[in-house]
Amino acid sequence: MKELNRLAIKRLTQLLYLSILLSPFLPPVALLMTALATLFTVREKWMFNRWPEKIFLSFIILSLVSWLVDPSWIYGIPIGVIPMAMFALYYLLSIWIRHKVKWSWQEVQTMYLQFWLGGLFVALIVFIQQLDWPVLNHSPLGPILHFYNEFRWQSEWSVRSVGTTGNSNLTAALLICFALMSIYASSVLQKAWQKVAAFCVFILYCVAIWCTGSRGAWVGLVIGLIVQLWMTGHRKRTVTITLAIILLAYCFPEIIPRQDTLGSTIRVRLEVWTVALQIFREHWLLGVLPLHFGQIFAKKAGFYIYHAHNIFLGIASEYGIIGLALFLALIYMTIRRARRWRKAANRKEEKRLAGMLISQTIALLGHGMYDYPIIAPQVGLMFMLSVIMIHAQYERRCTSKPEWSEQQKEGQKGSKPVILHKNSISAILFNVKNYIHQRVELYRKRA
């Protein structure tokens, strides 16, 4: 029975990742199923002062207070209920990962490698949409393509592929994460052909990003690659590659895809950002909450838009200065704990796993300087899963006693002790030498 329970826990968690690949409608359903399973099965004491749970709880309280101060409705539903429900689901997801899933880093690695391969489905849909071959409409893929074309959230009908999210920028955000997983896979897979295949899949995901026509995605991808390389410990190499990329983009700006000019897009973004900044100034403390932002924006600008097209400006205008401070605190602690987890790990694969997860988080923030991808169900769930996994693995590795340290101590106990007189000079020199040797070995393992 216990084995069956573990299998059910694994399958439900895998469903979360599968829902990200397939449709924007599935992540809320998968999160709700996980939340119900958490409420009915978790018997351990729930902690309310841990990271990231306390941030999610703070956003629930903030959303409630903000709505009470400035009530608003959409289709007869109080707008405050929507962000409260969203952060409650994320809170219960964190409890689920911490108390029920309890994966080791090897299990997390296996899950993300499977997820990485599953991302090929997203790339396939992107390529088929770009191909636009009528014959495919009469093939078994026809109903699938019709579904994704029917539910498009694109502001304009263009040649840009929208993938499985219904929006080209959101699909590009997913592809950024899969591309970063490709780099991780190439570093941890053992066989030469596997490494080559992982690099080829990386190129495939880059081509798929090009098909979405998202320029902000390239910024996010480059930032994520830099962070992932930095987390490997190659600092000089990271700086050199970063400067080379900046120089290349400056000398050859035409390498950035899209037919329309960068300046024309920036002008539209600046108009949106200006109005969003005005909304923030008028509601600087508690914000206006998601969806209500669009209602206020339409009154000021004369046209409706869902969000501020900038992740930090969006959070500031929707949740005020308090919400922005909470979000920045979450990002800071996540980066800090990812670095500490990496240093405490004793295997290269685990160190690279920490680097890959934090690179996804920062890459989505980089992409978010030009958009607001984490507000969408699929990208938001992927972002929060990375954050929650980092905190869970940090606590497993750094705040509790790791299993590998126990094995090391057992090995030391089995060795034959050297007996020396306490007052002898030889004993003192031996103790000093032994202490230095232990410190050097500890430093090498943490590096």
C-alpha positions as a printed NumPy array, in Angstrom:
array([[  0.   ,   0.   ,   0.   ],
       [  2.851,   2.377,   0.87 ],
       [  4.475,   1.674,  -2.505],
       [  1.184,   2.421,  -4.253],
       [  0.953,   5.735,  -2.395],
       [  4.445,   6.698,  -3.504],
       [  3.524,   5.81 ,  -7.081],
       [  0.367,   7.929,  -6.868],
       [  2.37 ,  10.87 ,  -5.508],
       [  4.855,  10.539,  -8.345],
       [  2.128,  10.337, -11.004],
       [  0.294,  13.381,  -9.661],
       [  3.507,  15.399,  -9.622],
       [  4.313,  14.267, -13.157],
       [  0.833,  15.435, -14.16 ],
       [  1.805,  18.948, -13.075],
       [  4.728,  18.956, -15.491],
       [  2.667,  17.328, -18.254],
       [ -0.036,  19.994, -17.927],
       [  2.569,  22.685, -18.702],
       [  3.271,  21.066, -22.069],
       [ -0.264,  20.56 , -23.309],
       [ -2.585,  23.478, -22.653],
       [ -3.098,  26.683, -20.619],
       [ -6.323,  25.161, -19.25 ],
       [ -4.678,  22.111, -17.621],
       [ -2.25 ,  23.678, -15.051],
       [ -5.075,  25.121, -12.88 ],
       [ -6.797,  21.711, -12.915],
       [ -3.572,  19.88 , -12.01 ],
       [ -2.853,  22.438,  -9.267],
       [ -6.36 ,  21.992,  -7.859],
       [ -5.949,  18.203,  -7.797],
       [ -2.606,  18.615,  -6.017],
       [ -4.139,  21.053,  -3.54 ],
       [ -6.956,  18.635,  -2.67 ],
       [ -4.466,  15.78 ,  -2.294],
       [ -2.393,  17.984,   0.02 ],
       [ -5.355,  18.939,   2.184],
       [ -6.498,  15.328,   2.614],
       [ -3.17 ,  13.484,   2.902],
       [ -0.563,  15.736,   4.545],
       [ -0.591,  15.01 ,   8.257],
       [  2.684,  16.706,   9.175],
       [  2.72 ,  20.058,  10.925],
       [  2.463,  22.868,   8.39 ],
       [  5.046,  25.611,   8.782],
       [  3.922,  29.172,   8.011],
       [  7.267,  30.906,   8.433],
       [  9.298,  29.068,   5.786],
       [ 10.435,  30.079,   2.337],
       [  8.631,  30.307,  -0.039],
       [  5.392,  29.517,   1.831],
       [  5.371,  32.752,   3.812],
       [  5.632,  34.782,   0.597],
       [  2.584,  33.011,  -0.871],
       [  0.628,  33.572,   2.349],
       [  1.654,  37.234,   2.385],
       [  0.356,  37.68 ,  -1.165],
       [ -2.972,  36.099,  -0.144],
       [ -3.365,  38.598,   2.698],
       [ -2.205,  41.478,   0.484],
       [ -4.721,  40.566,  -2.244],
       [ -7.55 ,  40.465,   0.293],
       [ -6.67 ,  43.842,   1.813],
       [ -6.182,  45.421,  -1.618],
       [ -9.608,  44.238,  -2.775],
       [-11.324,  45.426,   0.422],
       [ -9.795,  48.888,  -0.049],
       [-10.75 ,  49.079,  -3.754],
       [-13.461,  46.473,  -4.597],
       [-13.766,  45.422,  -8.242],
       [-15.613,  42.676, -10.143],
       [-15.357,  40.795, -13.413],
       [-18.401,  38.854, -14.666],
       [-19.881,  39.226, -11.193],
       [-16.869,  37.599,  -9.503],
       [-14.768,  39.594,  -7.003],
       [-11.386,  40.131,  -8.673],
       [ -9.567,  39.651,  -5.363],
       [-10.666,  36.001,  -5.245],
       [ -8.589,  35.127,  -8.333],
       [ -5.072,  36.072,  -7.055],
       [ -5.952,  34.736,  -3.605],
       [ -6.867,  31.361,  -5.11 ],
       [ -3.727,  31.365,  -7.276],
       [ -1.339,  31.979,  -4.377],
       [ -3.24 ,  29.502,  -2.193],
       [ -2.656,  26.832,  -4.855],
       [  1.049,  27.701,  -4.979],
       [  1.219,  27.525,  -1.178],
       [ -0.367,  24.061,  -1.143],
       [  1.952,  23.002,  -3.981],
       [  4.947,  23.961,  -1.837],
       [  3.545,  21.922,   1.074],
       [  3.019,  18.995,  -1.31 ],
       [  6.603,  19.096,  -2.6  ],
       [  8.031,  19.451,   0.885],
       [  5.974,  16.873,   2.815],
       [  4.751,  14.324,   0.255],
       [  7.04 ,  14.316,  -2.777],
       [ 10.338,  14.655,  -0.86 ],
       [ 12.412,  13.864,  -3.942],
       [ 16.166,  13.445,  -3.787],
       [ 18.193,  15.467,  -6.257],
       [ 18.53 ,  12.345,  -8.447],
       [ 14.728,  12.083,  -8.699],
       [ 14.452,  15.801,  -9.487],
       [ 17.081,  15.335, -12.199],
       [ 15.159,  12.423, -13.731],
       [ 11.925,  14.42 , -13.706],
       [ 13.482,  17.414, -15.46 ],
       [ 15.218,  15.27 , -18.07 ],
       [ 11.861,  13.662, -18.894],
       [ 10.251,  17.096, -18.932],
       [ 13.006,  18.318, -21.264],
       [ 12.211,  15.559, -23.769],
       [  8.495,  16.273, -23.417],
       [  9.208,  19.835, -24.511],
       [  9.821,  18.488, -28.026],
       [  6.021,  18.328, -28.355],
       [  5.843,  22.107, -27.894],
       [  8.59 ,  22.595, -30.501],
       [  6.764,  20.232, -32.901],
       [  3.545,  22.272, -32.675],
       [  5.551,  25.47 , -33.244],
       [  7.182,  24.044, -36.39 ],
       [  3.898,  22.721, -37.795],
       [  2.202,  26.073, -37.245],
       [  5.053,  27.804, -39.045],
       [  4.834,  25.286, -41.886],
       [  1.08 ,  25.921, -42.299],
       [  0.57 ,  22.912, -44.578],
       [ -3.164,  22.352, -45.355],
       [ -2.62 ,  18.6  , -45.771],
       [ -1.96 ,  18.335, -42.031],
       [ -5.451,  19.604, -41.254],
       [ -6.866,  16.336, -42.652],
       [ -4.347,  14.16 , -40.824],
       [ -4.663,  12.803, -37.25 ],
       [ -2.904,  16.017, -36.123],
       [ -5.781,  18.076, -37.529],
       [ -7.943,  18.288, -34.35 ],
       [ -4.873,  19.17 , -32.247],
       [ -3.832,  21.954, -34.614],
       [ -7.413,  23.218, -34.77 ],
       [ -7.547,  23.386, -30.957],
       [ -4.338,  25.417, -30.672],
       [ -5.359,  27.737, -33.525],
       [ -8.819,  28.246, -32.05 ],
       [ -7.567,  29.358, -28.648],
       [ -5.086,  32.051, -29.599],
       [ -4.361,  34.851, -27.145],
       [ -2.321,  36.821, -29.661],
       [ -3.162,  40.502, -29.969],
       [ -2.792,  40.238, -33.752],
       [ -3.163,  37.379, -36.228],
       [  0.337,  37.028, -37.644],
       [  2.724,  34.422, -38.992],
       [  4.278,  34.002, -35.542],
       [  3.756,  30.517, -34.099],
       [  1.756,  30.465, -30.876],
       [  2.624,  26.902, -29.828],
       [  0.616,  25.234, -27.072],
       [  0.03 ,  28.383, -25.   ],
       [ -1.974,  30.372, -27.56 ],
       [  0.572,  33.202, -27.412],
       [  3.955,  33.414, -29.121],
       [  5.722,  35.181, -26.236],
       [  4.475,  32.656, -23.672],
       [  5.512,  29.726, -25.852],
       [  8.919,  31.366, -26.274],
       [  9.213,  31.512, -22.469],
       [  8.624,  27.75 , -22.276],
       [ 11.184,  27.127, -25.019],
       [ 13.773,  29.207, -23.139],
       [ 13.488,  26.818, -20.191],
       [ 13.721,  23.742, -22.425],
       [ 16.816,  25.174, -24.145],
       [ 18.47 ,  25.697, -20.75 ],
       [ 17.585,  22.109, -19.825],
       [ 19.373,  21.016, -23.015],
       [ 22.615,  22.593, -21.801],
       [ 22.139,  20.887, -18.451],
       [ 21.464,  17.533, -20.136],
       [ 24.614,  17.835, -22.258],
       [ 26.68 ,  18.304, -19.091],
       [ 25.238,  15.419, -17.039],
       [ 24.597,  12.727, -19.654],
       [ 27.484,  10.285, -19.804],
       [ 27.764,   8.968, -23.365],
       [ 29.206,  11.024, -26.219],
       [ 26.207,  10.496, -28.505],
       [ 23.878,  11.654, -25.732],
       [ 25.847,  14.868, -25.303],
       [ 25.766,  15.506, -29.05 ],
       [ 22.024,  14.769, -29.148],
       [ 21.409,  17.181, -26.25 ],
       [ 23.27 ,  19.948, -28.082],
       [ 21.254,  19.238, -31.256],
       [ 18.037,  19.499, -29.226],
       [ 19.296,  22.855, -27.918],
       [ 19.643,  24.088, -31.52 ],
       [ 16.15 ,  22.751, -32.225],
       [ 14.683,  24.746, -29.352],
       [ 16.532,  27.87 , -30.527],
       [ 14.993,  27.473, -34.002],
       [ 11.58 ,  27.069, -32.362],
       [ 12.139,  30.332, -30.44 ],
       [ 12.94 ,  32.004, -33.772],
       [  9.619,  30.71 , -35.139],
       [  7.74 ,  32.465, -32.304],
       [  9.268,  35.795, -33.368],
       [  9.878,  36.843, -29.747],
       [ 12.88 ,  39.127, -29.291],
       [ 12.581,  39.335, -25.525],
       [ 13.014,  35.554, -25.408],
       [ 16.56 ,  35.866, -26.787],
       [ 17.446,  38.248, -23.979],
       [ 16.056,  35.808, -21.437],
       [ 17.873,  32.867, -23.029],
       [ 21.229,  34.642, -23.077],
       [ 20.83 ,  35.735, -19.443],
       [ 19.885,  32.172, -18.459],
       [ 22.903,  30.718, -20.267],
       [ 25.208,  33.213, -18.545],
       [ 23.774,  32.351, -15.122],
       [ 24.042,  28.617, -15.8  ],
       [ 27.655,  29.001, -16.88 ],
       [ 28.431,  31.193, -13.871],
       [ 27.016,  28.546, -11.527],
       [ 29.493,  26.006, -12.904],
       [ 32.291,  28.023, -11.299],
       [ 33.925,  29.17 , -14.575],
       [ 33.889,  32.892, -13.74 ],
       [ 36.47 ,  34.109, -16.282],
       [ 34.878,  32.086, -19.059],
       [ 31.472,  33.544, -18.169],
       [ 32.716,  37.137, -18.337],
       [ 34.483,  36.494, -21.659],
       [ 31.426,  34.919, -23.285],
       [ 29.144,  37.671, -21.953],
       [ 31.318,  40.429, -23.42 ],
       [ 31.53 ,  38.534, -26.725],
       [ 27.709,  38.276, -26.943],
       [ 27.265,  41.986, -26.192],
       [ 29.89 ,  42.906, -28.81 ],
       [ 28.274,  40.591, -31.388],
       [ 24.794,  42.07 , -30.83 ],
       [ 26.215,  45.606, -31.061],
       [ 28.15 ,  44.995, -34.288],
       [ 25.491,  42.855, -35.995],
       [ 22.023,  43.944, -34.734],
       [ 20.374,  42.207, -37.707],
       [ 20.917,  38.823, -36.031],
       [ 17.912,  39.633, -33.819],
       [ 14.915,  38.199, -35.743],
       [ 11.597,  39.888, -36.645],
       [ 10.571,  41.882, -39.663],
       [  9.292,  44.921, -37.787],
       [ 11.915,  47.218, -36.323],
       [ 12.957,  47.087, -32.683],
       [ 12.227,  50.803, -32.377],
       [  8.572,  50.42 , -33.375],
       [  8.02 ,  47.739, -30.747],
       [  9.811,  49.777, -28.094],
       [  7.518,  52.753, -28.788],
       [  4.437,  50.608, -28.152],
       [  5.996,  49.176, -24.992],
       [  6.901,  52.646, -23.73 ],
       [  3.307,  53.749, -24.11 ],
       [  2.121,  50.759, -22.078],
       [  4.839,  51.244, -19.446],
       [  4.006,  54.945, -19.071],
       [  0.343,  54.234, -18.316],
       [  1.29 ,  51.333, -16.006],
       [  3.668,  53.603, -14.104],
       [  0.872,  56.149, -13.728],
       [ -1.397,  53.43 , -12.304],
       [  1.343,  52.445,  -9.866],
       [  1.769,  56.042,  -8.676],
       [ -1.942,  56.334,  -7.987],
       [ -2.105,  52.968,  -6.15 ],
       [  1.49 ,  52.687,  -4.919],
       [  0.839,  50.966,  -1.584],
       [ -1.537,  48.041,  -2.297],
       [ -1.838,  48.034,  -6.102],
       [ -4.957,  47.347,  -8.154],
       [ -4.728,  43.522,  -8.559],
       [ -4.596,  41.589, -11.873],
       [ -7.551,  41.983, -14.27 ],
       [ -8.553,  45.21 , -12.506],
       [ -5.313,  46.583, -13.959],
       [ -6.756,  46.058, -17.449],
       [ -9.987,  47.817, -16.504],
       [ -8.143,  50.889, -15.222],
       [ -5.73 ,  50.822, -18.159],
       [ -8.613,  50.882, -20.653],
       [-10.066,  53.99 , -18.993],
       [ -6.733,  55.811, -19.146],
       [ -5.363,  54.691, -22.528],
       [ -8.562,  54.033, -24.456],
       [ -7.696,  50.407, -25.252],
       [ -7.638,  47.256, -23.142],
       [ -4.475,  45.381, -22.222],
       [ -4.135,  42.532, -19.741],
       [ -0.831,  43.412, -18.098],
       [  2.041,  45.903, -18.014],
       [  4.402,  43.924, -20.304],
       [  7.121,  44.18 , -17.651],
       [  7.284,  41.768, -14.758],
       [  8.509,  44.212, -12.113],
       [  6.288,  47.09 , -13.225],
       [  3.382,  44.649, -13.479],
       [  3.812,  43.373,  -9.922],
       [  4.308,  46.921,  -8.63 ],
       [  1.101,  48.187, -10.261],
       [ -0.95 ,  45.09 ,  -9.341],
       [  0.293,  44.539,  -5.773],
       [  1.882,  47.863,  -4.866],
       [  5.221,  48.521,  -3.259],
       [  4.487,  45.856,  -0.627],
       [  3.975,  43.171,  -3.27 ],
       [  7.09 ,  44.251,  -5.164],
       [  9.143,  44.009,  -1.948],
       [  7.754,  40.509,  -1.284],
       [  8.573,  39.368,  -4.816],
       [ 12.116,  40.771,  -4.692],
       [ 12.656,  39.083,  -1.304],
       [ 11.553,  35.759,  -2.831],
       [ 13.947,  36.167,  -5.767],
       [ 16.835,  37.164,  -3.494],
       [ 16.37 ,  34.216,  -1.134],
       [ 15.94 ,  31.802,  -4.046],
       [ 19.223,  32.919,  -5.639],
       [ 20.998,  32.815,  -2.29 ],
       [ 19.761,  29.333,  -1.461],
       [ 20.547,  28.025,  -4.949],
       [ 24.171,  29.183,  -4.522],
       [ 24.439,  27.602,  -1.07 ],
       [ 22.893,  24.375,  -2.341],
       [ 25.406,  24.297,  -5.17 ],
       [ 28.332,  24.819,  -2.801],
       [ 27.125,  22.148,  -0.373],
       [ 26.581,  19.525,  -3.106],
       [ 29.338,  16.936,  -3.506],
       [ 28.477,  15.768,  -7.034],
       [ 28.892,  17.67 , -10.286],
       [ 25.435,  16.605, -11.456],
       [ 23.774,  18.059,  -8.36 ],
       [ 25.722,  21.315,  -8.682],
       [ 24.611,  21.624, -12.307],
       [ 21.011,  20.9  , -11.283],
       [ 21.057,  23.884,  -8.927],
       [ 22.501,  26.002, -11.741],
       [ 19.864,  24.875, -14.229],
       [ 16.92 ,  25.593, -11.926],
       [ 18.096,  29.071, -10.959],
       [ 18.998,  29.864, -14.575],
       [ 15.37 ,  29.13 , -15.541],
       [ 14.139,  31.492, -12.84 ],
       [ 16.425,  34.353, -13.857],
       [ 15.883,  33.738, -17.591],
       [ 12.128,  34.184, -17.134],
       [ 12.824,  37.399, -15.232],
       [ 15.051,  38.548, -18.09 ],
       [ 12.304,  37.769, -20.584],
       [  9.946,  39.532, -18.187],
       [ 11.726,  42.849, -18.703],
       [  9.886,  42.943, -22.04 ],
       [  6.802,  40.929, -21.087],
       [  5.004,  39.43 , -18.061],
       [  5.139,  35.662, -18.725],
       [  4.73 ,  34.305, -15.181],
       [  1.179,  35.628, -14.963],
       [  0.123,  32.888, -17.419],
       [ -0.783,  29.419, -16.013],
       [  1.845,  27.356, -17.864],
       [  4.828,  29.671, -17.445],
       [  3.787,  30.655, -13.927],
       [  3.639,  27.018, -12.818],
       [  7.042,  26.296, -14.375],
       [  8.529,  29.339, -12.633],
       [  7.074,  28.435,  -9.229],
       [  8.084,  24.777,  -9.538],
       [ 11.701,  25.85 , -10.066],
       [ 11.541,  28.169,  -7.045],
       [  9.901,  25.566,  -4.799],
       [ 12.335,  22.824,  -5.879],
       [ 15.322,  25.053,  -5.096],
       [ 14.071,  25.762,  -1.569],
       [ 13.148,  22.116,  -0.961],
       [ 16.521,  20.81 ,  -2.148],
       [ 18.387,  23.51 ,  -0.198],
       [ 16.708,  22.389,   3.021],
       [ 17.321,  18.749,   2.186],
       [ 21.016,  19.362,   1.529],
       [ 21.959,  22.256,   3.821],
       [ 19.659,  22.349,   6.859],
       [ 19.429,  18.593,   7.442],
       [ 22.347,  16.165,   7.632],
       [ 23.105,  14.831,   4.126],
       [ 23.333,  11.086,   3.595],
       [ 26.741,  11.328,   1.907],
       [ 28.239,  13.004,   4.997],
       [ 27.014,  10.097,   7.118],
       [ 28.695,   7.628,   4.757],
       [ 31.907,   9.622,   4.958],
       [ 31.867,   9.523,   8.761],
       [ 31.298,   5.769,   8.747],
       [ 34.313,   5.358,   6.473],
       [ 36.455,   7.401,   8.838],
       [ 35.346,   5.318,  11.83 ],
       [ 36.405,   2.136,  10.078],
       [ 40.004,   3.291,   9.654],
       [ 42.578,   2.372,  12.252],
       [ 43.256,   5.277,  14.625],
       [ 46.792,   6.54 ,  15.21 ],
       [ 47.639,   6.713,  18.935],
       [ 50.113,   9.388,  20.031],
       [ 50.966,  10.85 ,  23.399],
       [ 48.992,  14.05 ,  24.041],
       [ 52.004,  16.003,  25.262],
       [ 54.358,  15.   ,  22.51 ],
       [ 55.386,  17.428,  19.765],
       [ 54.614,  14.758,  17.179],
       [ 51.005,  14.58 ,  18.339],
       [ 50.598,  18.358,  18.03 ],
       [ 52.122,  18.442,  14.543],
       [ 49.994,  15.497,  13.457],
       [ 46.799,  17.178,  14.692],
       [ 47.649,  20.414,  12.896],
       [ 48.451,  18.559,   9.67 ],
       [ 45.275,  16.483,   9.935],
       [ 43.17 ,  19.601,  10.534],
       [ 44.628,  21.405,   7.493],
       [ 44.086,  18.315,   5.327],
       [ 40.431,  18.09 ,   6.412],
       [ 39.827,  21.785,   5.68 ],
       [ 41.403,  21.503,   2.212],
       [ 39.297,  18.451,   1.36 ],
       [ 36.142,  20.198,   2.6  ],
       [ 36.93 ,  23.258,   0.472],
       [ 37.468,  21.098,  -2.632],
       [ 34.128,  19.346,  -2.172],
       [ 32.254,  22.628,  -1.784],
       [ 33.941,  24.275,  -4.777]])
